[in-house]
């Protein structure tokens, strides 16, 4: 039997005791000192970004209904605003003042008083195109189409006509002796007055083609009637008595179709004539080609307050022509009437404000007109 090595056993035993003691001390240390748990950083949940005025805090059902009521009120306010906008039917159409205008198909031709230029507005493309500049224009004579334009100009103390042949890009000055014109086919019917005084046919360059009739008139207006006839009357004035004549352009014969009166003016469409006179007030009616009355119309005392491009469209007026032309009085009103050629009656339309209306015209669902007090071009929607 081997001899036991007590020394070795003692050393091993001591080592085991030491290890157990160290382990016990470490265990005791852990129990007395708690290490805090490591936790993940938690941030509160943030909802999606919301537009202003929307409630984001928890609400009761009653509170939820409140913004809906507010929105309804806001919608009502918006509707009222829209109604107010719709109530004002008349709109300024062009910024610059306008001397005169006429609508041909889908173009509105006008003379811009600020730029002293004839232009047109294209309804289809919303464009304004300048055509011809002349700083001396005082009046425009519109033809049956937009190929020829005639301007009355005043320059160096003299009045004369300038013809713009837009189709051929040419401009002609007519002789000063031509005092009044009206379009007739590819020429003019004109009043020629110098040492001789007659009505004749002239070409666009002012050359006499044919004398129609010797006359003794000082100043007249000539308006187209039928294919071979024109209307003639002396300048509308309470101080000038005049008949209404019809001049035959084939044989030069003239016939009277109205009684003599003051303040006479007339316009024709088809075979019907709008005739107005002024004696202690205006008297306006539609007559046939023989002079027989068809219907009496609302009173119109000023020629410029009527147009006859498709039918008679007029603004009512009672001011005498002399007071109006001399700017002594305005002729404000808020009514435009349209004559029905077939049914031979008329309908009155009311505007939302009063204007000194001149050159009223119809295009689609709108009336267009110039206010003479400002020379601005307006349009107003035609109310049914």
DOVEXTOR-536178 format. One record per residue (C-alpha): x, y, z; chain; residue in one letter; residue number from 1. Coordinates in steps of 0.5 Angstrom, whole numbers. Layout:
X/Y/Z/A/A/NUM .
...
END
This chain:
0/0/0/A/X/1 .
3/7/-2/A/X/2 .
4/12/3/A/X/3 .
-1/18/3/A/X/4 .
2/25/1/A/X/5 .
-2/29/6/A/X/6 .
2/35/4/A/X/7 .
-1/35/-3/A/X/8 .
-8/33/0/A/X/9 .
-7/39/5/A/X/10 .
-6/44/-1/A/X/11 .
-11/42/-5/A/X/12 .
-16/42/0/A/X/13 .
-14/49/2/A/X/14 .
-15/51/-5/A/X/15 .
-22/49/-5/A/X/16 .
-24/52/1/A/X/17 .
-21/59/-2/A/X/18 .
-25/58/-8/A/X/19 .
-31/57/-5/A/X/20 .
-30/63/0/A/X/21 .
-29/67/-6/A/X/22 .
-35/65/-10/A/X/23 .
-39/66/-3/A/X/24 .
-37/73/-3/A/X/25 .
-38/75/-10/A/X/26 .
-45/72/-9/A/X/27 .
-46/76/-3/A/X/28 .
-44/82/-7/A/X/29 .
-49/81/-12/A/X/30 .
-55/80/-8/A/X/31 .
-53/87/-4/A/X/32 .
-52/91/-10/A/X/33 .
-57/91/-16/A/X/34 .
-55/93/-22/A/X/35 .
-61/97/-26/A/X/36 .
-64/94/-32/A/X/37 .
-62/97/-39/A/X/38 .
-69/99/-42/A/X/39 .
-70/101/-49/A/X/40 .
-71/109/-50/A/X/41 .
-79/109/-51/A/X/42 .
-81/116/-55/A/X/43 .
-89/117/-55/A/X/44 .
-92/116/-62/A/X/45 .
-94/122/-66/A/X/46 .
-99/121/-71/A/X/47 .
-99/124/-78/A/X/48 .
-98/132/-79/A/X/49 .
-105/135/-80/A/X/50 .
-107/141/-83/A/X/51 .
-109/147/-78/A/X/52 .
-116/148/-75/A/X/53 .
-117/140/-75/A/X/54 .
-118/138/-68/A/X/55 .
-112/133/-65/A/X/56 .
-114/132/-58/A/X/57 .
-119/126/-56/A/X/58 .
-126/129/-56/A/X/59 .
-133/127/-54/A/X/60 .
-138/125/-60/A/X/61 .
-141/132/-59/A/X/62 .
-134/136/-60/A/X/63 .
-133/132/-66/A/X/64 .
-139/135/-69/A/X/65 .
-137/142/-68/A/X/66 .
-132/143/-73/A/X/67 .
-137/140/-78/A/X/68 .
-142/145/-76/A/X/69 .
-137/150/-77/A/X/70 .
-135/148/-84/A/X/71 .
-142/148/-86/A/X/72 .
-143/155/-84/A/X/73 .
-136/157/-88/A/X/74 .
-139/153/-94/A/X/75 .
-146/158/-93/A/X/76 .
-141/164/-92/A/X/77 .
-138/162/-99/A/X/78 .
-144/161/-102/A/X/79 .
-147/168/-100/A/X/80 .
-140/171/-103/A/X/81 .
-141/167/-110/A/X/82 .
-149/169/-110/A/X/83 .
-146/177/-109/A/X/84 .
-141/176/-114/A/X/85 .
-147/173/-119/A/X/86 .
-151/179/-117/A/X/87 .
-147/184/-120/A/X/88 .
-148/182/-128/A/X/89 .
-144/188/-131/A/X/90 .
-136/187/-132/A/X/91 .
-131/192/-134/A/X/92 .
-129/188/-141/A/X/93 .
-123/193/-143/A/X/94 .
-118/197/-138/A/X/95 .
-117/202/-143/A/X/96 .
-122/207/-146/A/X/97 .
-126/206/-152/A/X/98 .
-128/210/-158/A/X/99 .
-133/205/-161/A/X/100 .
-133/198/-163/A/X/101 .
-136/193/-167/A/X/102 .
-137/185/-166/A/X/103 .
-135/181/-173/A/X/104 .
-136/174/-172/A/X/105 .
-131/172/-166/A/X/106 .
-127/178/-166/A/X/107 .
-129/185/-162/A/X/108 .
-126/191/-166/A/X/109 .
-125/197/-162/A/X/110 .
-121/204/-162/A/X/111 .
-117/204/-156/A/X/112 .
-117/212/-154/A/X/113 .
-111/211/-150/A/X/114 .
-106/208/-155/A/X/115 .
-110/211/-161/A/X/116 .
-110/205/-165/A/X/117 .
-115/200/-168/A/X/118 .
-115/193/-165/A/X/119 .
-119/187/-164/A/X/120 .
-120/182/-159/A/X/121 .
-120/175/-161/A/X/122 .
-126/171/-157/A/X/123 .
-123/164/-158/A/X/124 .
-116/165/-157/A/X/125 .
-116/171/-151/A/X/126 .
-112/176/-155/A/X/127 .
-111/183/-157/A/X/128 .
-108/185/-164/A/X/129 .
-107/192/-166/A/X/130 .
-108/193/-173/A/X/131 .
-108/201/-175/A/X/132 .
-105/207/-171/A/X/133 .
-108/214/-172/A/X/134 .
-108/219/-167/A/X/135 .
-113/224/-170/A/X/136 .
-119/219/-171/A/X/137 .
-126/222/-168/A/X/138 .
-131/217/-171/A/X/139 .
-131/210/-174/A/X/140 .
-135/208/-180/A/X/141 .
-136/200/-179/A/X/142 .
-137/196/-186/A/X/143 .
-141/190/-187/A/X/144 .
-135/186/-186/A/X/145 .
-128/187/-183/A/X/146 .
-124/188/-189/A/X/147 .
-125/195/-190/A/X/148 .
-125/200/-184/A/X/149 .
-127/208/-185/A/X/150 .
-124/213/-180/A/X/151 .
-127/220/-180/A/X/152 .
-120/224/-177/A/X/153 .
-119/232/-175/A/X/154 .
-112/234/-177/A/X/155 .
-110/241/-178/A/X/156 .
-117/244/-177/A/X/157 .
-120/240/-183/A/X/158 .
-124/234/-183/A/X/159 .
-124/228/-188/A/X/160 .
-124/221/-188/A/X/161 .
-119/215/-188/A/X/162 .
-120/208/-191/A/X/163 .
-116/202/-188/A/X/164 .
-116/197/-194/A/X/165 .
-114/191/-189/A/X/166 .
-115/186/-194/A/X/167 .
-110/189/-198/A/X/168 .
-106/193/-193/A/X/169 .
-107/199/-196/A/X/170 .
-109/206/-193/A/X/171 .
-113/212/-197/A/X/172 .
-115/219/-196/A/X/173 .
-121/221/-199/A/X/174 .
-122/228/-201/A/X/175 .
-124/233/-196/A/X/176 .
-130/235/-201/A/X/177 .
-133/228/-199/A/X/178 .
-137/230/-192/A/X/179 .
-141/223/-191/A/X/180 .
-141/216/-193/A/X/181 .
-144/209/-193/A/X/182 .
-142/203/-195/A/X/183 .
-145/200/-202/A/X/184 .
-142/194/-204/A/X/185 .
-135/195/-206/A/X/186 .
-136/202/-206/A/X/187 .
-139/208/-202/A/X/188 .
-145/212/-203/A/X/189 .
-143/219/-201/A/X/190 .
-145/226/-200/A/X/191 .
-140/231/-204/A/X/192 .
-140/238/-203/A/X/193 .
-136/244/-205/A/X/194 .
-138/248/-211/A/X/195 .
-143/243/-213/A/X/196 .
-147/239/-208/A/X/197 .
-149/232/-210/A/X/198 .
-150/225/-207/A/X/199 .
-146/220/-212/A/X/200 .
-142/213/-212/A/X/201 .
-135/213/-210/A/X/202 .
-129/208/-210/A/X/203 .
-125/206/-204/A/X/204 .
-120/211/-206/A/X/205 .
-125/217/-207/A/X/206 .
-126/217/-214/A/X/207 .
-133/219/-217/A/X/208 .
-136/213/-220/A/X/209 .
-143/216/-222/A/X/210 .
-147/222/-220/A/X/211 .
-154/220/-217/A/X/212 .
-157/226/-215/A/X/213 .
-156/234/-214/A/X/214 .
-158/236/-207/A/X/215 .
-158/242/-203/A/X/216 .
-157/239/-196/A/X/217 .
-152/242/-191/A/X/218 .
-150/236/-187/A/X/219 .
-154/229/-188/A/X/220 .
-153/222/-185/A/X/221 .
-153/216/-190/A/X/222 .
-155/210/-187/A/X/223 .
-156/203/-191/A/X/224 .
-163/200/-192/A/X/225 .
-164/195/-198/A/X/226 .
-159/192/-203/A/X/227 .
-160/198/-207/A/X/228 .
-163/204/-203/A/X/229 .
-160/208/-197/A/X/230 .
-164/212/-192/A/X/231 .
-162/220/-191/A/X/232 .
-164/225/-186/A/X/233 .
-161/231/-184/A/X/234 .
-157/232/-177/A/X/235 .
-161/230/-171/A/X/236 .
-162/237/-167/A/X/237 .
-168/240/-164/A/X/238 .
-166/246/-168/A/X/239 .
-166/242/-175/A/X/240 .
-173/240/-178/A/X/241 .
-172/234/-183/A/X/242 .
-176/229/-187/A/X/243 .
-173/222/-187/A/X/244 .
-172/220/-195/A/X/245 .
-170/214/-198/A/X/246 .
-166/214/-204/A/X/247 .
-166/209/-210/A/X/248 .
-158/208/-212/A/X/249 .
-160/205/-219/A/X/250 .
-164/211/-221/A/X/251 .
-163/217/-216/A/X/252 .
-170/218/-214/A/X/253 .
-172/220/-207/A/X/254 .
-178/219/-204/A/X/255 .
-180/222/-197/A/X/256 .
-183/216/-192/A/X/257 .
-184/221/-186/A/X/258 .
-187/227/-184/A/X/259 .
-182/233/-182/A/X/260 .
-180/233/-175/A/X/261 .
-174/235/-171/A/X/262 .
-169/231/-168/A/X/263 .
-170/226/-173/A/X/264 .
-165/219/-174/A/X/265 .
-167/213/-177/A/X/266 .
-163/206/-178/A/X/267 .
-166/200/-182/A/X/268 .
-165/192/-181/A/X/269 .
-168/188/-187/A/X/270 .
-174/192/-189/A/X/271 .
-176/195/-182/A/X/272 .
-174/202/-180/A/X/273 .
-173/205/-173/A/X/274 .
-175/212/-173/A/X/275 .
-174/217/-168/A/X/276 .
-176/224/-167/A/X/277 .
-175/229/-162/A/X/278 .
-181/235/-161/A/X/279 .
-182/236/-153/A/X/280 .
-179/229/-152/A/X/281 .
-177/223/-156/A/X/282 .
-182/219/-160/A/X/283 .
-179/212/-163/A/X/284 .
-183/207/-167/A/X/285 .
-181/202/-172/A/X/286 .
-184/203/-179/A/X/287 .
-184/199/-186/A/X/288 .
-181/201/-192/A/X/289 .
-188/206/-194/A/X/290 .
-187/209/-187/A/X/291 .
-193/206/-184/A/X/292 .
-192/204/-176/A/X/293 .
-191/197/-174/A/X/294 .
-190/198/-167/A/X/295 .
-188/204/-162/A/X/296 .
-182/203/-158/A/X/297 .
-179/205/-151/A/X/298 .
-176/212/-152/A/X/299 .
-170/213/-155/A/X/300 .
-167/220/-157/A/X/301 .
-160/219/-159/A/X/302 .
-157/215/-165/A/X/303 .
-151/213/-162/A/X/304 .
-156/209/-157/A/X/305 .
-158/204/-162/A/X/306 .
-155/199/-167/A/X/307 .
-158/195/-172/A/X/308 .
-152/190/-174/A/X/309 .
-157/184/-173/A/X/310 .
-163/187/-170/A/X/311 .
-165/194/-167/A/X/312 .
-161/194/-160/A/X/313 .
-162/200/-156/A/X/314 .
-162/204/-149/A/X/315 .
-167/208/-147/A/X/316 .
-166/216/-147/A/X/317 .
-170/222/-146/A/X/318 .
-165/227/-146/A/X/319 .
-165/232/-152/A/X/320 .
-160/230/-157/A/X/321 .
-157/238/-157/A/X/322 .
-156/237/-150/A/X/323 .
-153/230/-150/A/X/324 .
-148/232/-156/A/X/325 .
-146/238/-153/A/X/326 .
-144/234/-146/A/X/327 .
-149/239/-142/A/X/328 .
-153/233/-140/A/X/329 .
-152/225/-139/A/X/330 .
-157/220/-141/A/X/331 .
-156/215/-135/A/X/332 .
-161/209/-135/A/X/333 .
-161/201/-134/A/X/334 .
-165/199/-139/A/X/335 .
-163/196/-146/A/X/336 .
-169/193/-151/A/X/337 .
-168/188/-156/A/X/338 .
-173/188/-162/A/X/339 .
-175/182/-165/A/X/340 .
-176/182/-173/A/X/341 .
-180/176/-174/A/X/342 .
-185/177/-168/A/X/343 .
-185/185/-169/A/X/344 .
-184/186/-161/A/X/345 .
-179/188/-156/A/X/346 .
-176/185/-150/A/X/347 .
-173/190/-144/A/X/348 .
-167/188/-140/A/X/349 .
-165/191/-134/A/X/350 .
-158/192/-132/A/X/351 .
-155/192/-125/A/X/352 .
-153/199/-125/A/X/353 .
-154/206/-129/A/X/354 .
-150/208/-135/A/X/355 .
-150/213/-141/A/X/356 .
-150/207/-146/A/X/357 .
-148/208/-153/A/X/358 .
-147/202/-158/A/X/359 .
-150/196/-155/A/X/360 .
-149/190/-158/A/X/361 .
-151/182/-157/A/X/362 .
-146/177/-157/A/X/363 .
-147/170/-155/A/X/364 .
-150/171/-148/A/X/365 .
-148/178/-147/A/X/366 .
-149/185/-148/A/X/367 .
-143/189/-150/A/X/368 .
-143/197/-149/A/X/369 .
-139/203/-148/A/X/370 .
-141/208/-142/A/X/371 .
-140/215/-145/A/X/372 .
-139/218/-138/A/X/373 .
-132/214/-138/A/X/374 .
-131/211/-145/A/X/375 .
-130/204/-142/A/X/376 .
-133/198/-145/A/X/377 .
-137/194/-141/A/X/378 .
-141/187/-142/A/X/379 .
-147/185/-138/A/X/380 .
-150/178/-138/A/X/381 .
-157/177/-141/A/X/382 .
-162/175/-136/A/X/383 .
-167/171/-138/A/X/384 .
END
